[in-house]
């Protein structure tokens, strides 16, 4: 709350009769404690968490449709049927072809058995003819004929075996053709791939669909509208403060008096550029148990990027106040800059263990475990720092150290404590040094170096052991001529 305190001082600009009198009007505000909530405002469209486009992989005429808009469906539920007559004919034809191919395999197996029998007989005849030819009771020509018959029988067996292999391959081909035809027949039954709600039906009964070039879309099914997401575009100037799990509140025009809650689920890295304006897509998830939020609604979104409760705070006008160049106050500010640098250096390490123990409500065992492991981390990292060259880039090592420290806290804190710890670390990293002008009870104005935290549209969080609630700070000084 602002408290206007007006201090009037008289200044004479000359000693002659043309001198002009003026007063100095000082506007102030009072330091107090309260809550600060930093937000990013944007808008986006309500979308289902998952939307599946159900199409057709075969062409034909829609024979029956079993669902309509807003129909609730289960996985594998039948949605529509494409006229299956031509596909059934293909199945019957391929089954017949498979039977022919299977019969051919049997025939070729029989041919092998016959070729083997012929081979055995030819072999026996040759084996009987050979000794008779040596005894002179059988002519050479008859022995040659027996040998030729034997060799021919072996060739017939080889050919029969090759024909069997060919028949088996033909049977496998017919089996594959039948399986393909049965798959196409099954695809005439359009089924739901997920549990959900039909939000769009793009075909009517009797309509012909053609799937020769691309799969035509027949239905759009949204999974479980009791959970929705909002695709919001956040300006590049604000995206640095948006993180996963940030709280979100939003409204829609259909229910202007209701406020809905959600959280940031994802910050997408791909930029969107239009008219030289760069934005980033932020995915927000929210519960929708009553299904009041419908796909396509425009949501007015407020993302909470920082929140501090019951903290020391100062008016934003006090932060913006700068004394006039060359004035006595400006000279005082130069002397305070050194103290501001010191304050900045002290805060760089972040909150100490005592502060964390109080904020996170750590028990003694957690404190001892964290301190022990942190000593080991710092000892190891100190050795690595000392071993590096003086002019080496140590940024990667600092990042590694930050990750190790975070791992120590994750190991020893509960999930809620660790989330709170991350929030405290982010707030500490976001602090910046600055100066405010404090007015004492006797009217003297002095600069005080402080550190600022998060801000909302009225207040900024204040870190300083030199400021307390009730102190009065300058927000504006105006010269008023009389």
HELIX and SHEET records of a PDB file:
HELIX    1   1 UNK A   85  UNK A  135  1                                  51    
HELIX    2   2 UNK A  140  UNK A  187  1                                  48    
HELIX    3   3 UNK A  239  UNK A  241  5                                   3    
HELIX    4   4 UNK A  316  UNK A  320  1                                   5    
HELIX    5   5 UNK A  328  UNK A  347  1                                  20    
HELIX    6   6 UNK A  353  UNK A  360  1                                   8    
HELIX    7   7 UNK A  364  UNK A  387  1                                  24    
HELIX    8   8 UNK A  395  UNK A  412  1                                  18    
HELIX    9   9 UNK A  415  UNK A  429  1                                  15    
SHEET    1   A12 UNK A  10  UNK A  12  0                                        
SHEET    2   A12 UNK A  21  UNK A  30 -1                                        
SHEET    3   A12 UNK A 472  UNK A 481 -1                                        
SHEET    4   A12 UNK A 432  UNK A 439 -1                                        
SHEET    5   A12 UNK A 445  UNK A 455 -1                                        
SHEET    6   A12 UNK A 459  UNK A 463 -1                                        
SHEET    7   A12 UNK A 298  UNK A 315 -1                                        
SHEET    8   A12 UNK A  32  UNK A  48 -1                                        
SHEET    9   A12 UNK A 227  UNK A 235 -1                                        
SHEET   10   A12 UNK A 277  UNK A 287 -1                                        
SHEET   11   A12 UNK A 255  UNK A 274 -1                                        
SHEET   12   A12 UNK A 247  UNK A 252 -1                                        
SHEET    1   B 4 UNK A  51  UNK A  56  0                                        
SHEET    2   B 4 UNK A 216  UNK A 222 -1                                        
SHEET    3   B 4 UNK A 196  UNK A 201 -1                                        
SHEET    4   B 4 UNK A  72  UNK A  73 -1                                        
SHEET    1   C 4 UNK A 189  UNK A 191  0                                        
SHEET    2   C 4 UNK A  78  UNK A  82 -1                                        
SHEET    3   C 4 UNK A  60  UNK A  65 -1                                        
SHEET    4   C 4 UNK A 208  UNK A 209 -1                                        
END                                                                             
